[in-house]
Amino acid sequence: MKARLNLTIEDSLLENVKNYAAKQQQSVSELVEGYFKTVTKPSKRKNILHLVEKLDKPVIAEEADLKELYYQENAKKYGF
């Protein structure tokens, strides 16, 4: 079942949308409905924050000098 929706937008924007819809061979209603479907569709991709939270956390002493640890690791890796 379809329902009506009233939108208030700038006249110039409405003209641009009508022109775009005509080029796409769609109605303005179809464009709006498609947009709403896209916006409300659950994302198939996982949020990067959830992925980062699953990573193992490194064990680093609070008083450690992170810059020095970085250089030590790179010295091992690249031999300088």
PETAWO-V225620 format. One record per pair of residues at least 24 apart in sequence whose C-alpha atoms are under 10 Angstrom apart, sorted by the first residue. I is the first residue (numbers start at 1). J is the second residue. D is the distance in Angstrom with one decimal. If there is no record, write none. Layout:
[[I & J & D] [I & J & D]]
This chain:
[[4 & 29 & 9.6] [5 & 29 & 9.1] [5 & 32 & 10.0]]
